[in-house]
Amino acid sequence: MLRIHAEHLISPSGQAPKKGNEMKKIFEAFDVDIILNKGKIVDIKKHKTTDDFTIKAKLVTPAFVDAHTHIPFFGSRAKEFYLRARGKSYSEIFANGGGIHSSVRMLRNATIDEIVKQNLKYLSLFKRHGIAAVEGKSGYGLEKFSELKQLKAMKILNEIQDVKVIPTFLGLHAIPIDANKKDYIDEVKKWLDDIKEFTDTIDVFCDKGVFLPQDIEEFFEFAKNKGFKIRFHADEIENVGAAKLAIKLGAISADHLLKINDDDISQIANSNTVATLMPGTSFYLGEDFAPARKLIDNGAAVSIGSDFNPGSCPIFNPAFIFHLALRFLKMEPEEILTAYTLNSSYVLGIENGKIEPGYKCDIAIWNTNELLDIPYMFDQNFLSAIIINGKVTIYESI
């Protein structure tokens, strides 16, 4: 039995995914005890003095859930950062053998042990900043052996550390160099029975210069018939109709959405597809930000991810992502908390994201009483402790 005495508790409530105005409705309480037992929250009640082991907390929230990362990857693309700073676009770098293909070369040459070691460090940083679960993707292999190597690395990472890594297969992340697009899609179909051992979710980069809707609709139907859930990298570079196809196929989420139009927004709002937005990528690439305010005001469900990856967003810090969402996505703090916890958990298919009896104990404890301090002073890490599946890691006295 564990007791947290919270001066201030703030959490999403209700059923996921929260849509539109519902995203702003949260549960808030002061001077309460949160009772934990065997990895579950069992009660929340007015504080009273007790001999039970108690953690004293200023602010308690659900731990963050990052709905979109590209863990595990290998190596660095710091030179591309320099090229972009000198005016080269992501598309130009990609066309000259950089971008995804650079990461592919490094990952193919790495061992599973090397991949695990590098990404173990990243997950430790995620946890230190209040994240209890992340989505991870393959997609830097672009051939069967290396795609499976990434998926196996995720399985090992789940066995040796606390942060949950929810795997997604992204074999259609790019077209391999010297490969024919149609032939490659047909080849990836043959891998799906082996992929099913590691994940039940598939993603595709559906955008200009990669895979267009007409290229992948039949592939997704094929994958759905094998029992896979689907996600989309959609309309990040150009509006190619990816969001509309995601909705048509019943995708769990459509991600990025920088270039969607008002009709897309209306369709997303009237669907069960969650809009997963990543302001860190827009910031890092100097691109427009996704129309989060329009999406929410029209009734869509929004989740938040970092898009942590070596090329277009090497940013993991949830406080900074929170800051960008508040400033540039024009989201309210309560909406961001819901998007970064309950709605992200829904996208990943896990029971996380709110502090409520019966839910898992994935809880962040902050050394401030105010939620707004986290994005306001994003360079200061206010996390004092994190509880994942009932296991407590204390970083400093509160």
C-alpha positions as CSV (number, residue, x, y, z in Angstrom):
1,M,0.0,0.0,0.0
2,L,1.3,3.5,-0.9
3,R,-0.2,6.9,-0.2
4,I,0.5,10.1,-2.1
5,H,-0.5,13.3,-0.2
6,A,-1.2,15.8,-3.1
7,E,-1.5,19.4,-2.3
8,H,-2.9,19.8,-5.9
9,L,-4.2,17.0,-8.1
10,I,-5.2,17.6,-11.8
11,S,-6.2,14.9,-14.2
12,P,-8.4,14.3,-17.3
13,S,-11.6,12.4,-16.5
14,G,-14.2,10.5,-18.4
15,Q,-13.8,8.1,-21.3
16,A,-11.1,8.4,-24.0
17,P,-10.8,9.8,-26.5
18,K,-11.9,13.2,-25.3
19,K,-13.1,15.4,-28.2
20,G,-13.6,19.1,-28.8
21,N,-14.7,21.0,-25.7
22,E,-14.6,17.9,-23.6
23,M,-10.8,18.0,-23.7
24,K,-10.8,21.0,-21.4
25,K,-12.9,19.3,-18.7
26,I,-10.6,18.0,-16.0
27,F,-10.8,16.6,-12.5
28,E,-9.1,18.9,-9.9
29,A,-8.7,18.5,-6.2
30,F,-6.7,19.9,-3.3
31,D,-5.3,18.3,-0.2
32,V,-6.1,14.8,-1.1
33,D,-4.6,11.3,-0.6
34,I,-4.2,9.0,-3.6
35,I,-4.1,5.4,-2.4
36,L,-2.2,2.9,-4.5
37,N,-2.0,-0.9,-4.2
38,K,-0.6,-3.6,-6.5
39,G,0.0,-1.2,-9.4
40,K,-3.5,0.3,-9.3
41,I,-5.1,3.4,-7.9
42,V,-7.7,2.2,-5.4
43,D,-9.0,5.5,-3.8
44,I,-8.8,9.3,-3.7
45,K,-10.0,10.9,-0.6
46,K,-9.5,14.0,1.7
47,H,-6.1,13.9,3.3
48,K,-5.7,12.7,6.9
49,T,-2.6,12.0,8.9
50,T,-1.6,8.3,8.9
51,D,1.3,6.0,9.8
52,D,1.2,4.5,6.2
53,F,4.2,5.3,4.0
54,T,3.3,8.6,2.3
55,I,4.9,10.6,-0.5
56,K,4.3,14.3,0.0
57,A,3.6,16.0,-3.3
58,K,2.9,19.6,-4.5
59,L,1.3,18.8,-7.9
60,V,0.2,15.4,-9.1
61,T,-0.8,14.6,-12.7
62,P,-0.9,11.5,-14.8
63,A,2.5,10.7,-16.3
64,F,2.8,11.8,-19.9
65,V,2.3,9.4,-22.8
66,D,4.1,10.3,-26.0
67,A,1.9,9.1,-28.9
68,H,4.5,9.3,-31.7
69,T,8.2,8.7,-31.5
70,H,10.7,7.0,-33.8
71,I,12.5,5.1,-31.1
72,P,14.6,3.0,-31.6
73,F,17.0,4.5,-34.0
74,F,20.8,4.5,-34.2
75,G,23.4,7.1,-34.8
76,S,23.3,10.9,-35.3
77,R,22.3,13.3,-38.1
78,A,23.8,16.4,-36.6
79,K,25.4,17.3,-40.0
80,E,21.9,17.6,-41.4
81,F,21.0,20.0,-38.7
82,Y,23.8,22.2,-39.9
83,L,22.6,21.9,-43.6
84,R,19.1,22.9,-42.6
85,A,20.5,25.9,-40.7
86,R,22.2,26.9,-43.9
87,G,18.9,26.8,-45.9
88,K,18.6,23.3,-47.2
89,S,15.1,21.8,-46.9
90,Y,14.3,18.4,-45.6
91,S,13.2,17.3,-49.1
92,E,16.5,18.5,-50.6
93,I,18.5,16.6,-48.0
94,F,16.3,13.5,-48.5
95,A,16.7,13.6,-52.3
96,N,20.5,13.6,-51.9
97,G,20.7,10.5,-49.8
98,G,20.2,12.0,-46.4
99,G,17.2,12.0,-44.2
100,I,15.7,8.6,-43.6
101,H,18.2,6.9,-45.9
102,S,21.0,8.1,-43.7
103,S,19.4,6.5,-40.6
104,V,18.7,3.4,-42.6
105,R,22.4,2.9,-43.4
106,M,23.4,3.4,-39.7
107,L,20.7,1.1,-38.4
108,R,21.4,-1.7,-40.8
109,N,25.1,-1.7,-39.7
110,A,24.3,-1.7,-36.0
111,T,23.8,-4.7,-33.7
112,I,20.7,-5.1,-31.6
113,D,22.9,-4.6,-28.5
114,E,24.1,-1.2,-29.9
115,I,20.6,-0.1,-30.7
116,V,19.3,-1.1,-27.3
117,K,22.2,0.7,-25.5
118,Q,21.6,4.0,-27.3
119,N,17.8,4.0,-26.9
120,L,18.0,2.9,-23.3
121,K,19.6,6.3,-22.6
122,Y,16.8,8.1,-24.4
123,L,14.1,6.3,-22.5
124,S,15.9,7.1,-19.2
125,L,15.7,10.8,-20.2
126,F,12.0,10.4,-21.1
127,K,11.3,9.0,-17.7
128,R,13.3,11.7,-16.0
129,H,11.0,14.3,-17.5
130,G,7.7,12.6,-16.6
131,I,7.0,10.2,-19.4
132,A,5.7,6.7,-18.6
133,A,4.9,5.4,-22.1
134,V,5.9,6.1,-25.7
135,E,5.1,4.8,-29.1
136,G,8.1,3.3,-30.9
137,K,8.4,2.6,-34.6
138,S,10.4,0.6,-37.0
139,G,11.0,2.2,-40.3
140,Y,14.8,2.6,-40.4
141,G,15.4,-0.8,-41.8
142,L,13.5,-0.9,-45.1
143,E,14.3,-4.6,-45.4
144,K,12.9,-7.4,-43.5
145,F,15.9,-8.3,-41.3
146,S,16.5,-4.8,-40.1
147,E,12.8,-4.0,-39.6
148,L,12.6,-7.0,-37.4
149,K,15.8,-5.9,-35.6
150,Q,14.1,-2.7,-34.6
151,L,11.0,-4.5,-33.4
152,K,13.1,-7.0,-31.4
153,A,15.1,-4.1,-29.8
154,M,11.7,-2.6,-28.6
155,K,10.8,-5.9,-27.0
156,I,14.2,-6.0,-25.2
157,L,13.8,-2.4,-24.1
158,N,10.4,-3.3,-22.6
159,E,12.0,-6.1,-20.6
160,I,14.9,-4.1,-19.1
161,Q,13.4,-0.7,-18.1
162,D,10.2,0.8,-16.9
163,V,9.0,3.2,-19.7
164,K,6.5,1.3,-21.8
165,V,7.4,1.2,-25.5
166,I,4.3,0.4,-27.7
167,P,5.6,-0.9,-31.0
168,T,4.4,0.1,-34.5
169,F,5.6,-1.3,-37.8
170,L,6.5,1.5,-40.2
171,G,8.1,-0.6,-43.1
172,L,6.6,1.9,-45.5
173,H,8.6,4.8,-44.1
174,A,10.4,5.5,-47.4
175,I,11.1,3.8,-50.7
176,P,14.5,2.0,-50.5
177,I,17.2,3.3,-52.8
178,D,17.1,1.6,-56.2
179,A,13.7,0.0,-55.3
180,N,10.5,0.1,-57.3
181,K,7.7,1.5,-55.1
182,K,5.0,-1.1,-56.1
183,D,7.5,-4.0,-55.8
184,Y,8.5,-2.8,-52.4
185,I,4.9,-2.6,-51.2
186,D,4.3,-6.1,-52.4
187,E,7.4,-7.3,-50.6
188,V,6.3,-5.7,-47.3
189,K,3.0,-7.6,-47.5
190,K,5.0,-10.8,-47.3
191,W,6.5,-9.7,-44.0
192,L,3.3,-9.2,-42.1
193,D,2.9,-12.6,-40.6
194,D,6.3,-12.3,-39.0
195,I,5.6,-8.7,-38.0
196,K,2.5,-9.8,-36.1
197,E,4.6,-11.5,-33.5
198,F,5.8,-8.1,-32.3
199,T,3.0,-5.6,-33.0
200,D,-0.6,-5.3,-34.2
201,T,-0.2,-1.7,-35.5
202,I,1.0,-0.5,-38.9
203,D,1.9,3.0,-40.0
204,V,2.7,4.5,-43.4
205,F,4.4,7.8,-44.4
206,C,1.6,9.0,-46.8
207,D,2.9,12.2,-48.4
208,K,4.5,13.9,-51.4
209,G,7.6,12.0,-52.5
210,V,6.8,8.9,-50.5
211,F,3.6,6.8,-50.6
212,L,0.5,8.4,-52.0
213,P,-3.1,7.3,-51.1
214,Q,-3.5,5.4,-54.4
215,D,-0.3,3.5,-53.6
216,I,-1.2,2.2,-50.2
217,E,-5.0,1.9,-49.9
218,E,-5.0,-1.7,-51.0
219,F,-2.0,-2.5,-48.7
220,F,-3.9,-1.2,-45.7
221,E,-7.0,-3.2,-46.6
222,F,-4.7,-6.3,-46.9
223,A,-3.2,-5.5,-43.4
224,K,-6.6,-4.8,-41.8
225,N,-7.7,-8.3,-43.0
226,K,-4.8,-9.7,-41.1
227,G,-5.9,-8.0,-38.0
228,F,-3.7,-5.0,-37.9
229,K,-4.7,-1.5,-36.7
230,I,-3.6,1.4,-38.8
231,R,-2.0,4.8,-38.3
232,F,-0.9,7.4,-40.8
233,H,1.9,10.0,-41.2
234,A,-0.5,12.3,-43.0
235,D,-0.3,15.5,-45.1
236,E,2.9,16.8,-43.4
237,I,4.7,18.0,-46.5
238,E,1.7,18.5,-48.8
239,N,-2.0,17.8,-48.8
240,V,-2.2,14.6,-50.8
241,G,-5.5,13.4,-49.3
242,A,-3.8,11.2,-46.6
243,A,-6.1,12.4,-43.8
244,K,-9.2,11.6,-45.9
245,L,-7.9,8.1,-46.6
246,A,-7.1,7.6,-42.9
247,I,-10.7,8.5,-42.0
248,K,-12.1,6.3,-44.7
249,L,-10.0,3.3,-43.5
250,G,-10.8,3.8,-39.8
251,A,-7.3,4.7,-38.8
252,I,-6.6,5.1,-35.0
253,S,-4.8,8.3,-35.7
254,A,-3.7,10.6,-38.4
255,D,-0.4,12.3,-37.5
256,H,1.3,15.6,-38.3
257,L,-1.5,17.2,-40.4
258,L,0.3,20.4,-41.1
259,K,-1.3,20.8,-44.6
260,I,-4.9,19.8,-44.0
261,N,-7.8,22.0,-45.1
262,D,-11.1,22.9,-43.5
263,D,-12.9,20.0,-45.2
264,D,-10.3,17.6,-43.7
265,I,-10.8,19.2,-40.3
266,S,-14.6,18.7,-40.5
267,Q,-14.2,15.0,-41.6
268,I,-11.7,14.3,-38.7
269,A,-14.0,15.9,-36.2
270,N,-16.9,13.7,-37.4
271,S,-14.8,10.5,-37.2
272,N,-13.2,8.3,-34.6
273,T,-9.7,9.1,-35.9
274,V,-7.5,11.0,-33.5
275,A,-5.4,13.9,-34.8
276,T,-1.9,13.4,-33.3
277,L,0.0,16.6,-33.5
278,M,3.7,17.2,-33.0
279,P,4.6,20.9,-32.6
280,G,8.3,20.0,-32.0
281,T,8.7,19.0,-35.7
282,S,7.2,22.3,-36.9
283,F,9.5,24.2,-34.6
284,Y,12.6,22.2,-35.6
285,L,12.0,22.4,-39.3
286,G,10.7,25.9,-39.3
287,E,7.4,24.8,-40.8
288,D,3.8,25.9,-40.2
289,F,2.1,24.5,-37.1
290,A,-0.9,22.1,-37.4
291,P,-4.3,23.8,-37.0
292,A,-5.0,22.4,-33.5
293,R,-7.4,25.2,-32.5
294,K,-9.6,24.6,-35.5
295,L,-9.5,20.8,-34.9
296,I,-10.6,21.1,-31.3
297,D,-13.1,23.9,-31.9
298,N,-14.7,21.7,-34.6
299,G,-15.0,18.7,-32.2
300,A,-11.9,16.6,-33.1
301,A,-10.0,14.5,-30.6
302,V,-6.3,15.6,-30.4
303,S,-3.3,13.7,-28.9
304,I,0.3,14.9,-28.6
305,G,3.6,13.4,-29.6
306,S,7.2,14.5,-29.7
307,D,8.1,12.8,-33.0
308,F,11.5,12.2,-31.4
309,N,13.8,11.1,-34.2
310,P,17.3,11.8,-35.4
311,G,16.5,14.0,-38.4
312,S,13.4,16.1,-38.2
313,C,12.8,16.4,-34.4
314,P,15.5,15.4,-31.9
315,I,13.4,16.9,-29.2
316,F,12.0,14.7,-26.4
317,N,11.3,17.1,-23.5
318,P,7.5,17.1,-22.8
319,A,7.8,20.5,-21.0
320,F,9.0,22.1,-24.2
321,I,6.4,20.2,-26.3
322,F,3.8,21.5,-23.8
323,H,5.2,25.0,-24.3
324,L,5.0,24.8,-28.1
325,A,1.5,23.4,-27.9
326,L,0.4,26.3,-25.7
327,R,2.1,29.0,-27.7
328,F,1.8,27.9,-31.3
329,L,-1.0,25.3,-31.4
330,K,-3.0,27.8,-29.3
331,M,-4.2,24.9,-27.1
332,E,-5.4,25.5,-23.5
333,P,-3.3,23.9,-20.7
334,E,-6.1,21.5,-19.8
335,E,-6.5,20.4,-23.4
336,I,-2.7,19.8,-23.7
337,L,-2.8,17.7,-20.5
338,T,-5.7,15.6,-21.9
339,A,-4.0,15.3,-25.3
340,Y,-0.6,14.3,-23.7
341,T,-2.1,11.7,-21.3
342,L,-5.6,10.3,-21.8
343,N,-5.9,10.7,-25.6
344,S,-2.4,9.6,-26.3
345,S,-3.0,6.5,-24.2
346,Y,-6.1,5.8,-26.3
347,V,-4.1,6.0,-29.5
348,L,-1.5,3.6,-28.1
349,G,-4.2,1.2,-26.8
350,I,-3.0,1.3,-23.2
351,E,-4.7,1.9,-19.8
352,N,-2.9,5.1,-18.9
353,G,-3.6,8.8,-18.8
354,K,-5.8,9.6,-15.8
355,I,-5.8,9.4,-12.0
356,E,-8.9,7.5,-11.1
357,P,-9.7,4.4,-9.0
358,G,-9.1,1.3,-11.0
359,Y,-6.5,2.8,-13.3
360,K,-2.8,1.9,-13.5
361,C,-0.4,3.9,-11.3
362,D,1.4,5.9,-13.9
363,I,1.7,9.2,-12.0
364,A,4.0,12.2,-12.2
365,I,4.8,14.2,-9.1
366,W,6.0,17.8,-9.6
367,N,7.9,20.2,-7.4
368,T,5.5,23.1,-8.1
369,N,1.8,23.6,-7.3
370,E,1.0,25.0,-10.8
371,L,0.6,23.1,-14.0
372,L,1.5,26.2,-16.0
373,D,4.9,26.3,-14.5
374,I,5.9,23.2,-16.5
375,P,5.5,24.9,-20.0
376,Y,6.4,28.4,-18.6
377,M,9.8,27.4,-17.3
378,F,10.3,24.5,-19.7
379,D,14.1,24.5,-19.2
380,Q,13.6,23.6,-15.5
381,N,12.7,20.1,-14.8
382,F,10.0,20.2,-12.0
383,L,9.6,16.4,-11.9
384,S,10.3,15.1,-8.3
385,A,9.1,11.5,-8.7
386,I,7.4,9.2,-11.2
387,I,5.4,6.1,-10.5
388,I,5.1,3.6,-13.4
389,N,3.0,0.4,-12.8
390,G,3.2,1.1,-9.1
391,K,7.0,1.3,-9.0
392,V,8.3,4.6,-7.5
393,T,11.4,6.5,-8.7
394,I,12.2,9.5,-6.6
395,Y,14.6,12.0,-8.1
396,E,14.7,14.6,-5.3
397,S,13.1,15.4,-2.0
398,I,9.9,17.3,-2.3
